[in-house]
Amino acid sequence: MEGNIDDYTQDGTVDLKGNPVRRSKRGGWRACSFVVAYEVFERMAYHGISSNLVLYLTNKLHQGTVKSANNVTNWVGTIWVTPIVGAYVADAHLGRYWTFVMASCIYLMGMIVLTLSVSLPGLKPPACKDINSRDCKKASTLQLGIFFAALYTLAVGTGGTKPNISTIGADQFDEFEPKEKAHKLSFFNWWMFSIFFGALFANTVLVYIQDNVGWTLGYGLPTLGLSISIAIFFAGTPFYRHKKPTGSPFTRMAKVIVAAIGKWNVPLPTDLKELYELDLEDYAQKKKYKIDSTQNLRFFNKAAVKTSSTNPWMLCSVTQVEETKQMLAMIPILVATFVPSTMLAQINTLFVKQGTTLDRAIGSSFKIPPASLIAFVTLSMLICVVLYDRYFVRITRWWTKNPRGITLLQRMGIGLVIHIIIMVIASFTERYRLSVAKDHGIVEKGQQVPLTIFVLLPQFVLMGTADAFLEVAKIEFFYDQAPESMKSLGTSYSMTTLGVGNFLSTFLLSTVSDITKRHGHKGWILNNLNVSHLDYYYAFFAILNVLNFVFFLVVAKFYVYRAEVSDSMEVLTEELKVMRLRASAQEAIVAG
């Protein structure tokens, strides 16, 4: 009987009917295999659209460099901001599984309409041989409306899938079982591996099909891939563990903020045990996590100071206060990731546009699609993640005694340094490309520069290396540091930074393009890249990255990691045992 009890998960996970689940029946890597397989096909679908989108807008919808790049970053920004809504719906109402199911249907509907919009002649403008010619017919309002409506429908769908699928995967490991907890540490590395494996296929096979076969098949295959991914996810339903929705995290956080402000002049007690907290039995019965009061962001402790009012908007438990403080404490780190996310936005926009100006020939007949260079980001990422997990962690773990090798913030810091190096290299590479164009007298004509496209390879490869450090650590950091009841919201933090980064890219590109055209100047970013000055623009990014790195060092120094939840639960269990023993002793004395 004892063995059967030990087989049940201790983290509060249940099946879809709300029943406790056994470790031997559900969860673990068996359940995760469906989630990881889903992500491979879904990432293939997403990158099949996003990687070459700037060229579709330029070549087929006849938009200029700045407009097409901004349309891409605005859409990608929306893709990564909508997860905040998806996380709210999951945590407050439907739970992660059902939110994901509903969002997947919306996602698939957007993909189907998008495929139709690039396939049917009436939904796109007529072809044009010289895309730089003013004679090219622009897309009509109706054609643009249908195309972008499909894109943004897709974005709404991803808002429900992105914050929940990775969290569903992480939920398959019980924090309170040592072996499963160890597996969870590697989950996010292999999660990123699956993401970039799907992206690799998209950036090689699908991009080639789009450039050389046609956009109908090029978009039809990602739509098919998404259908397959959703079917794979549903197939794993009998094996998943689920966590019940715990209420709106925004409401719980708002109550703490309002209560603290309302009692701003109330002094804090010298003994933190005098602050309001629920009974230990209440936490134990509901499988919730009690968090002890800390001095971090101590102003918010006022929300737990006992007064005459018991209104939940004026009195919050210590645990509720600490949960809010944990989410607020991560915001400076979140802000520090906006600039590197802006750098990532250049991969699918300006980096790809640069590739169209270079010699793409391999041999006598094959031409590499410009967007296929993104595959080197993927390959670099895959290799670095494996090397990091297999060797770097083992070596540094021996030295630091940290199970992760180095801290998550240290890993992010290394990624930030690599981003500085990337933009310096990109600036010098672009300067070299412009000098070759000038030497061959093809600046004004905008002709192809007699320089191999692989001259751009270092900036793509290093971007993958940076991802292996920064992006993986960022996802794990925001998940790991979020309170247990706000994991979906924590995961959406890592996605929101990508959204803000893309919107920031739109702002910077438009602003720099406008400012540099003033007073009779040609400007830094024009449709003809041979007369542009992307080298100046990339140098500006390098300086921006340096300033951001300094900011990161400051906020990282003052960040306090949250306590291990599993340790807190062990303490809670011991405290309950002591309380029960004391109660039994008192009853025995009274009876005696």
C-alpha positions as CSV (number, residue, x, y, z in Angstrom):
1,M,0.0,0.0,0.0
2,E,2.8,2.4,0.9
3,G,4.4,1.8,-2.5
4,N,1.1,2.8,-4.2
5,I,0.9,6.0,-2.2
6,D,4.5,6.9,-3.2
7,D,3.6,6.4,-6.8
8,Y,1.2,9.3,-6.8
9,T,2.6,12.7,-7.8
10,Q,3.2,15.2,-5.0
11,D,2.9,18.5,-7.0
12,G,-0.9,18.5,-7.3
13,T,-1.1,17.3,-10.9
14,V,-4.3,15.5,-11.9
15,D,-5.9,13.9,-15.0
16,L,-8.5,15.7,-17.1
17,K,-11.2,14.5,-14.7
18,G,-9.4,16.0,-11.7
19,N,-8.2,12.7,-10.2
20,P,-4.7,12.3,-8.7
21,V,-2.3,10.6,-11.1
22,R,0.5,8.0,-10.7
23,R,4.0,8.6,-11.9
24,S,4.1,5.2,-13.5
25,K,1.0,5.9,-15.6
26,R,1.3,9.5,-16.7
27,G,4.0,12.1,-17.2
28,G,7.7,11.8,-17.5
29,W,9.6,11.6,-20.8
30,R,6.9,9.3,-22.2
31,A,4.4,12.2,-22.1
32,C,7.0,14.7,-23.0
33,S,7.8,12.8,-26.2
34,F,4.4,13.9,-27.7
35,V,4.9,17.5,-26.6
36,V,8.4,17.6,-28.1
37,A,7.3,15.9,-31.3
38,Y,4.5,18.5,-31.6
39,E,7.0,21.3,-31.2
40,V,9.1,20.0,-34.1
41,F,6.3,20.1,-36.6
42,E,4.8,23.3,-35.2
43,R,8.1,25.1,-35.4
44,M,8.4,23.8,-39.0
45,A,5.1,25.4,-39.7
46,Y,5.8,28.7,-38.0
47,H,9.3,29.2,-39.5
48,G,8.0,28.1,-42.9
49,I,6.0,31.3,-42.8
50,S,8.2,33.7,-40.9
51,S,11.6,33.0,-42.4
52,N,10.8,34.1,-46.0
53,L,7.9,36.5,-45.2
54,V,10.0,39.6,-45.9
55,L,10.7,38.3,-49.4
56,Y,7.1,37.5,-50.1
57,L,6.1,41.0,-49.1
58,T,8.9,42.4,-51.3
59,N,8.7,40.2,-54.3
60,K,4.9,39.3,-54.4
61,L,3.2,42.2,-52.7
62,H,5.8,44.7,-54.0
63,Q,6.6,46.5,-50.7
64,G,9.8,48.4,-50.0
65,T,12.6,47.5,-47.6
66,V,11.5,49.5,-44.6
67,K,7.8,48.7,-45.0
68,S,8.2,45.0,-45.6
69,A,10.7,44.7,-42.7
70,N,8.4,46.6,-40.4
71,N,5.4,44.5,-41.4
72,V,7.4,41.4,-40.5
73,T,8.5,42.7,-37.1
74,N,5.1,44.0,-36.3
75,W,3.6,40.6,-37.0
76,V,6.3,38.7,-35.2
77,G,5.9,41.1,-32.3
78,T,2.2,40.3,-32.1
79,I,3.1,36.6,-32.2
80,W,5.2,37.0,-29.1
81,V,3.0,39.4,-27.1
82,T,-0.3,37.6,-27.4
83,P,0.9,34.8,-25.1
84,I,0.2,37.1,-22.1
85,V,-3.5,36.7,-22.9
86,G,-3.1,33.0,-23.5
87,A,-1.4,32.6,-20.1
88,Y,-4.1,34.6,-18.4
89,V,-6.9,32.4,-19.9
90,A,-5.0,29.2,-18.9
91,D,-4.2,30.2,-15.3
92,A,-7.5,31.9,-14.5
93,H,-10.1,29.9,-16.4
94,L,-9.6,27.0,-18.8
95,G,-6.3,25.4,-17.7
96,R,-3.4,24.9,-20.0
97,Y,-4.7,21.9,-21.9
98,W,-8.1,23.3,-23.0
99,T,-6.6,26.7,-23.7
100,F,-4.1,25.0,-26.0
101,V,-6.8,23.0,-27.7
102,M,-8.9,26.0,-28.5
103,A,-6.0,28.1,-29.6
104,S,-4.7,25.3,-31.9
105,C,-8.0,25.5,-33.9
106,I,-7.6,29.2,-34.4
107,Y,-3.9,28.8,-35.4
108,L,-4.9,26.1,-38.0
109,M,-7.7,28.3,-39.4
110,G,-5.3,31.2,-39.9
111,M,-2.8,28.9,-41.7
112,I,-5.4,27.6,-44.1
113,V,-6.6,31.1,-45.0
114,L,-3.0,32.3,-45.4
115,T,-2.3,29.4,-47.8
116,L,-5.3,30.3,-49.9
117,S,-4.3,33.9,-50.0
118,V,-0.9,33.1,-51.6
119,S,-2.5,30.5,-53.9
120,L,-5.6,32.0,-55.5
121,P,-4.8,34.5,-58.3
122,G,-7.5,36.9,-57.2
123,L,-6.0,37.3,-53.7
124,K,-2.6,38.6,-54.9
125,P,-1.3,41.2,-57.4
126,P,0.0,40.2,-60.8
127,A,3.7,39.1,-61.0
128,C,6.4,41.7,-61.7
129,K,9.8,41.0,-63.2
130,D,11.6,44.0,-61.8
131,I,10.4,44.4,-58.2
132,N,12.3,47.8,-57.9
133,S,10.3,49.2,-60.8
134,R,7.6,51.7,-60.0
135,D,5.4,50.0,-62.7
136,C,4.8,47.0,-60.4
137,K,1.1,46.9,-59.4
138,K,0.6,47.1,-55.7
139,A,-1.7,44.7,-53.8
140,S,-5.3,46.0,-53.4
141,T,-6.8,46.8,-50.1
142,L,-8.9,43.6,-50.2
143,Q,-5.8,41.5,-51.0
144,L,-3.8,43.0,-48.2
145,G,-6.7,42.7,-45.9
146,I,-7.2,39.0,-46.4
147,F,-3.4,38.3,-46.2
148,F,-2.8,40.2,-43.0
149,A,-6.1,39.0,-41.5
150,A,-4.9,35.5,-41.9
151,L,-1.4,36.4,-40.5
152,Y,-2.9,38.0,-37.4
153,T,-5.5,35.2,-36.9
154,L,-2.5,32.9,-36.8
155,A,-0.9,35.2,-34.3
156,V,-4.0,35.0,-32.0
157,G,-3.8,31.2,-32.1
158,T,-0.2,31.1,-31.2
159,G,-1.0,33.4,-28.2
160,G,-2.8,30.4,-26.7
161,T,-0.4,27.7,-27.8
162,K,3.1,29.2,-27.0
163,P,2.8,29.9,-23.3
164,N,1.1,26.6,-22.6
165,I,2.8,23.9,-24.6
166,S,6.2,24.3,-23.0
167,T,4.6,24.6,-19.5
168,I,2.6,21.4,-20.2
169,G,5.9,19.7,-21.0
170,A,7.5,20.9,-17.8
171,D,4.4,19.9,-15.8
172,Q,5.2,16.3,-16.7
173,F,8.0,16.2,-14.2
174,D,7.3,16.2,-10.4
175,E,9.4,18.7,-8.5
176,F,9.3,16.5,-5.4
177,E,10.7,13.3,-7.0
178,P,14.5,13.6,-7.2
179,K,14.9,11.7,-10.5
180,E,12.1,13.7,-12.2
181,K,13.4,16.9,-10.9
182,A,16.8,16.1,-12.4
183,H,15.2,15.4,-15.8
184,K,13.4,18.7,-15.6
185,L,16.7,20.5,-15.6
186,S,17.5,19.1,-19.0
187,F,14.0,19.5,-20.4
188,F,14.4,23.1,-21.6
189,N,17.6,22.3,-23.4
190,W,15.9,19.6,-25.4
191,W,12.9,21.7,-25.8
192,M,14.9,24.3,-27.6
193,F,16.6,21.5,-29.5
194,S,13.2,20.4,-30.9
195,I,12.3,24.0,-31.7
196,F,15.4,24.5,-33.8
197,F,15.2,21.1,-35.4
198,G,11.8,22.0,-36.9
199,A,13.2,25.4,-37.8
200,L,16.1,23.7,-39.6
201,F,13.7,21.9,-42.0
202,A,11.8,25.0,-42.6
203,N,14.9,27.1,-43.3
204,T,16.2,24.6,-45.8
205,V,13.6,22.6,-47.5
206,L,10.5,24.9,-47.2
207,V,12.4,28.0,-48.1
208,Y,13.9,26.4,-51.2
209,I,10.4,25.2,-52.3
210,Q,9.0,28.8,-51.8
211,D,11.9,30.3,-53.9
212,N,12.1,27.7,-56.6
213,V,8.8,25.7,-56.8
214,G,6.1,28.1,-55.6
215,W,4.4,29.7,-52.6
216,T,1.3,27.5,-52.8
217,L,3.3,24.4,-52.0
218,G,5.7,26.4,-49.8
219,Y,2.8,27.5,-47.5
220,G,0.7,24.3,-48.0
221,L,3.4,22.1,-46.4
222,P,3.6,24.2,-43.2
223,T,-0.2,24.0,-42.9
224,L,0.0,20.3,-43.3
225,G,2.8,20.2,-40.7
226,L,0.7,22.1,-38.2
227,S,-2.2,19.6,-38.7
228,I,0.2,16.7,-38.0
229,S,1.6,18.5,-34.9
230,I,-1.9,19.0,-33.4
231,A,-2.8,15.3,-34.1
232,I,0.4,14.2,-32.4
233,F,-0.4,16.3,-29.3
234,F,-3.9,14.9,-29.1
235,A,-2.5,11.4,-29.3
236,G,-0.6,12.0,-26.1
237,T,-3.6,13.1,-24.1
238,P,-4.0,9.8,-22.1
239,F,-0.4,10.3,-20.8
240,Y,-0.5,13.9,-19.7
241,R,-0.5,15.3,-16.2
242,H,-2.4,18.5,-15.7
243,K,-2.4,21.3,-13.2
244,K,-5.7,22.9,-12.2
245,P,-6.2,26.6,-13.0
246,T,-5.5,28.6,-9.8
247,G,-7.3,31.9,-10.6
248,S,-6.2,35.1,-12.4
249,P,-2.5,35.9,-11.5
250,F,-3.2,39.5,-12.5
251,T,-6.0,39.8,-10.0
252,R,-3.9,38.3,-7.2
253,M,-1.0,40.6,-8.0
254,A,-3.3,43.6,-8.3
255,K,-4.7,42.9,-4.8
256,V,-1.2,42.9,-3.3
257,I,-0.3,46.2,-5.0
258,V,-3.5,47.9,-4.0
259,A,-3.3,46.7,-0.4
260,A,0.3,47.8,-0.1
261,I,-0.4,51.3,-1.5
262,G,-3.5,51.6,0.7
263,K,-1.4,50.9,3.8
264,W,1.7,52.8,2.7
265,N,1.8,54.6,6.1
266,V,1.3,51.5,8.2
267,P,4.5,50.4,9.9
268,L,5.8,46.9,9.3
269,P,6.1,44.7,12.4
270,T,9.6,43.8,13.6
271,D,8.6,40.1,13.7
272,L,7.6,38.9,10.3
273,K,5.5,36.1,11.9
274,E,3.0,38.8,12.8
275,L,2.1,39.2,9.2
276,Y,-1.1,37.6,7.9
277,E,-0.8,34.1,6.6
278,L,-3.2,31.2,6.0
279,D,-3.0,28.0,8.2
280,L,-0.5,25.4,7.2
281,E,-3.2,22.8,7.0
282,D,-4.9,24.9,4.3
283,Y,-1.8,24.8,2.1
284,A,-1.2,21.1,2.6
285,Q,-4.8,20.1,1.8
286,K,-5.0,22.1,-1.4
287,K,-1.5,21.1,-2.5
288,K,-0.4,24.7,-2.6
289,Y,2.9,26.1,-1.8
290,K,3.6,28.3,1.3
291,I,6.3,30.9,0.9
292,D,8.0,32.6,3.8
293,S,8.2,36.4,4.0
294,T,11.5,38.0,2.6
295,Q,13.0,41.4,2.8
296,N,13.1,41.7,-1.0
297,L,10.8,44.5,-2.2
298,R,9.8,44.8,1.5
299,F,7.3,47.7,0.8
300,F,4.8,45.1,-0.5
301,N,5.0,43.3,2.8
302,K,2.6,46.0,4.0
303,A,-0.2,44.2,2.1
304,A,0.1,41.4,4.8
305,V,0.0,43.7,7.8
306,K,-3.0,43.0,9.9
307,T,-5.4,45.9,10.3
308,S,-9.2,46.2,11.1
309,S,-10.0,45.4,7.5
310,T,-10.2,41.8,6.2
311,N,-11.1,42.8,2.7
312,P,-9.0,40.8,0.2
313,W,-8.1,44.1,-1.5
314,M,-6.7,45.3,1.8
315,L,-5.3,42.2,3.4
316,C,-3.2,39.5,1.6
317,S,-1.4,36.5,2.8
318,V,2.4,36.4,3.0
319,T,2.5,33.7,0.3
320,Q,0.3,35.9,-2.1
321,V,2.6,38.9,-1.4
322,E,5.8,36.8,-2.1
323,E,4.3,35.5,-5.4
324,T,3.7,39.0,-6.5
325,K,7.1,40.1,-5.5
326,Q,8.7,37.2,-7.4
327,M,6.9,38.3,-10.6
328,L,7.8,42.0,-10.1
329,A,11.4,41.2,-9.3
330,M,11.8,39.6,-12.7
331,I,10.7,42.7,-14.6
332,P,14.2,44.4,-14.7
333,I,15.7,41.1,-16.1
334,L,12.8,41.1,-18.6
335,V,13.6,44.7,-19.7
336,A,17.3,43.7,-20.1
337,T,16.3,41.1,-22.8
338,F,14.5,43.6,-25.0
339,V,17.6,44.7,-26.9
340,P,18.9,41.2,-27.8
341,S,15.4,40.3,-28.9
342,T,15.6,43.3,-31.3
343,M,18.8,41.8,-32.6
344,L,17.0,38.5,-33.3
345,A,14.5,40.4,-35.4
346,Q,17.2,41.3,-37.9
347,I,17.7,37.6,-38.9
348,N,14.4,37.4,-40.7
349,T,14.5,41.0,-42.1
350,L,17.7,42.9,-42.9
351,F,20.0,39.8,-42.8
352,V,17.9,38.1,-45.4
353,K,17.6,41.3,-47.5
354,Q,21.4,41.5,-47.4
355,G,21.6,38.0,-48.8
356,T,19.5,38.9,-51.9
357,T,22.3,41.3,-53.0
358,L,25.1,38.7,-52.9
359,D,26.2,35.8,-55.2
360,R,24.1,32.8,-54.1
361,A,25.4,30.3,-56.6
362,I,26.7,27.0,-55.5
363,G,28.1,25.2,-58.5
364,S,26.7,25.9,-62.0
365,S,23.0,25.5,-61.4
366,F,22.0,25.7,-57.7
367,K,21.3,28.9,-55.9
368,I,20.9,29.0,-52.2
369,P,17.8,30.9,-51.0
370,P,18.8,33.9,-48.9
371,A,16.5,32.8,-46.0
372,S,18.3,29.4,-46.0
373,L,21.2,31.1,-44.1
374,I,18.9,31.1,-41.1
375,A,19.5,27.3,-41.1
376,F,23.0,28.0,-39.9
377,V,21.5,29.8,-36.9
378,T,19.6,26.6,-36.3
379,L,22.6,24.3,-36.8
380,S,24.8,26.4,-34.5
381,M,22.1,26.4,-31.9
382,L,21.6,22.6,-32.1
383,I,25.3,21.9,-31.8
384,C,25.9,24.4,-29.0
385,V,22.9,23.1,-26.9
386,V,24.2,19.5,-27.1
387,L,27.8,20.6,-26.2
388,Y,26.5,22.8,-23.4
389,D,24.4,20.0,-21.9
390,R,26.9,17.2,-22.3
391,Y,30.2,18.9,-21.6
392,F,30.0,22.5,-20.5
393,V,27.6,21.7,-17.6
394,R,29.6,18.7,-16.4
395,I,32.8,20.6,-16.4
396,T,31.5,23.8,-14.7
397,R,29.4,21.7,-12.2
398,W,32.5,20.2,-10.8
399,W,34.0,23.7,-10.3
400,T,30.9,25.6,-9.1
401,K,28.9,22.8,-7.4
402,N,25.8,24.2,-9.1
403,P,23.6,21.5,-10.7
404,R,23.2,23.7,-13.8
405,G,26.9,24.4,-14.0
406,I,26.5,28.2,-14.0
407,T,23.6,30.3,-12.9
408,L,20.8,31.1,-15.3
409,L,21.8,34.8,-15.2
410,Q,25.4,34.0,-15.9
411,R,24.3,32.0,-18.9
412,M,22.2,34.9,-20.1
413,G,25.1,37.3,-19.6
414,I,27.4,35.2,-21.9
415,G,24.7,35.4,-24.6
416,L,24.5,39.2,-24.3
417,V,28.3,39.5,-24.8
418,I,28.0,37.3,-28.0
419,H,25.3,39.7,-29.3
420,I,27.7,42.6,-29.0
421,I,30.3,40.6,-31.0
422,I,27.7,39.7,-33.6
423,M,26.7,43.3,-34.4
424,V,30.4,44.4,-34.6
425,I,31.1,41.7,-37.1
426,A,27.8,42.5,-39.0
427,S,28.9,46.1,-39.3
428,F,32.3,45.3,-40.6
429,T,30.9,42.7,-43.0
430,E,28.4,45.2,-44.5
431,R,31.2,47.8,-44.9
432,Y,33.2,45.3,-46.8
433,R,30.2,44.4,-49.0
434,L,29.6,48.1,-49.8
435,S,33.3,48.6,-50.7
436,V,33.1,45.7,-53.2
437,A,29.9,47.2,-54.7
438,K,31.7,50.5,-55.1
439,D,34.8,49.0,-56.6
440,H,32.7,47.3,-59.3
441,G,30.6,50.4,-60.0
442,I,27.2,48.8,-59.2
443,V,26.2,51.0,-56.3
444,E,23.5,53.1,-58.0
445,K,22.3,50.3,-60.3
446,G,21.5,48.0,-57.3
447,Q,23.0,45.0,-59.1
448,Q,24.2,41.8,-57.4
449,V,27.5,42.3,-55.6
450,P,30.2,39.8,-56.9
451,L,30.7,38.4,-53.4
452,T,29.6,35.1,-52.0
453,I,26.6,35.0,-49.7
454,F,28.6,33.0,-47.2
455,V,30.4,36.2,-46.2
456,L,27.4,36.7,-44.0
457,L,27.9,33.3,-42.4
458,P,29.7,34.4,-39.2
459,Q,26.8,36.6,-38.0
460,F,24.3,33.8,-38.6
461,V,26.4,31.2,-36.8
462,L,27.1,33.4,-33.8
463,M,23.4,34.2,-33.5
464,G,22.8,30.5,-33.0
465,T,25.5,30.4,-30.4
466,A,24.0,33.3,-28.6
467,D,20.6,31.6,-28.6
468,A,22.1,28.5,-27.0
469,F,23.1,30.7,-24.0
470,L,20.6,33.5,-23.9
471,E,17.3,32.1,-25.3
472,V,17.4,28.8,-23.5
473,A,18.4,30.4,-20.2
474,K,15.7,33.0,-20.6
475,I,12.9,30.4,-21.0
476,E,14.2,28.4,-18.1
477,F,14.7,31.5,-15.9
478,F,11.2,32.9,-16.3
479,Y,9.6,29.5,-15.8
480,D,11.8,28.5,-12.9
481,Q,11.6,31.8,-11.0
482,A,7.8,32.2,-11.4
483,P,5.6,31.0,-8.5
484,E,4.0,27.6,-9.0
485,S,0.6,29.1,-9.5
486,M,1.9,31.5,-12.2
487,K,4.0,29.3,-14.3
488,S,2.1,30.1,-17.6
489,L,2.5,33.8,-16.9
490,G,6.2,33.3,-16.2
491,T,6.6,31.4,-19.5
492,S,4.8,34.2,-21.3
493,Y,7.5,36.7,-19.9
494,S,10.1,35.0,-22.1
495,M,7.9,35.3,-25.1
496,T,6.8,38.9,-24.4
497,T,10.4,40.0,-24.6
498,L,10.6,38.7,-28.1
499,G,7.4,40.6,-29.0
500,V,8.7,43.9,-27.5
501,G,12.0,43.3,-29.2
502,N,10.3,43.1,-32.6
503,F,8.2,46.2,-31.9
504,L,11.3,48.0,-30.8
505,S,13.0,46.9,-34.1
506,T,10.1,48.5,-36.0
507,F,10.4,51.7,-34.0
508,L,14.2,51.9,-34.5
509,L,14.1,51.0,-38.2
510,S,11.4,53.6,-38.9
511,T,13.0,56.3,-36.7
512,V,16.6,55.8,-38.0
513,S,15.4,55.7,-41.6
514,D,13.4,58.9,-41.1
515,I,16.1,60.8,-39.2
516,T,19.0,59.9,-41.6
517,K,17.0,61.2,-44.6
518,R,16.7,64.7,-43.2
519,H,18.6,67.7,-44.4
520,G,19.0,66.3,-47.9
521,H,20.8,63.1,-46.9
522,K,20.1,59.8,-48.7
523,G,19.4,57.8,-45.5
524,W,20.8,54.7,-44.0
525,I,18.1,52.2,-45.1
526,L,16.8,52.4,-48.7
527,N,15.3,49.9,-51.1
528,N,18.7,49.7,-52.9
529,L,20.9,48.3,-50.2
530,N,24.0,49.2,-52.2
531,V,23.5,52.9,-51.5
532,S,22.3,52.3,-48.0
533,H,24.4,52.3,-44.8
534,L,23.5,49.2,-42.9
535,D,27.0,49.3,-41.6
536,Y,26.2,52.4,-39.6
537,Y,22.9,50.9,-38.5
538,Y,24.6,47.7,-37.2
539,A,27.3,49.8,-35.4
540,F,24.5,51.7,-33.7
541,F,23.1,48.3,-32.6
542,A,26.5,47.3,-31.2
543,I,26.6,50.4,-29.0
544,L,23.0,49.7,-27.9
545,N,24.0,46.2,-26.9
546,V,27.0,47.5,-24.8
547,L,24.7,49.9,-22.9
548,N,22.2,47.1,-22.4
549,F,24.9,44.7,-21.1
550,V,25.9,47.3,-18.5
551,F,22.2,47.6,-17.4
552,F,21.9,43.8,-17.2
553,L,25.0,43.6,-14.9
554,V,23.4,46.1,-12.5
555,V,20.0,44.4,-12.3
556,A,21.5,40.9,-12.2
557,K,23.7,41.9,-9.2
558,F,20.6,42.9,-7.2
559,Y,18.4,40.0,-8.3
560,V,17.6,37.4,-5.5
561,Y,16.8,33.9,-6.7
562,R,13.7,32.4,-5.2
563,A,13.9,29.5,-2.8
564,E,13.5,26.0,-4.0
565,V,9.8,25.1,-3.8
566,S,10.5,21.5,-3.1
567,D,12.6,22.5,-0.1
568,S,9.8,24.7,1.1
569,M,7.3,21.9,0.8
570,E,9.6,19.6,2.8
571,V,9.8,22.3,5.5
572,L,6.0,22.7,5.4
573,T,5.6,18.9,5.9
574,E,7.9,18.9,8.9
575,E,6.2,21.9,10.4
576,L,2.8,20.1,10.1
577,K,4.2,17.0,11.7
578,V,5.5,19.1,14.7
579,M,2.2,20.9,15.0
580,R,0.3,17.6,15.0
581,L,2.6,16.0,17.6
582,R,2.2,19.1,19.8
583,A,-1.6,18.9,19.4
584,S,-1.6,15.2,20.3
585,A,0.6,15.8,23.3
586,Q,-1.7,18.6,24.6
587,E,-4.8,16.3,24.1
588,A,-3.0,13.6,26.1
589,I,-2.2,16.0,28.9
590,V,-5.8,17.2,29.0
591,A,-7.1,13.7,29.0
592,G,-4.7,12.8,31.7
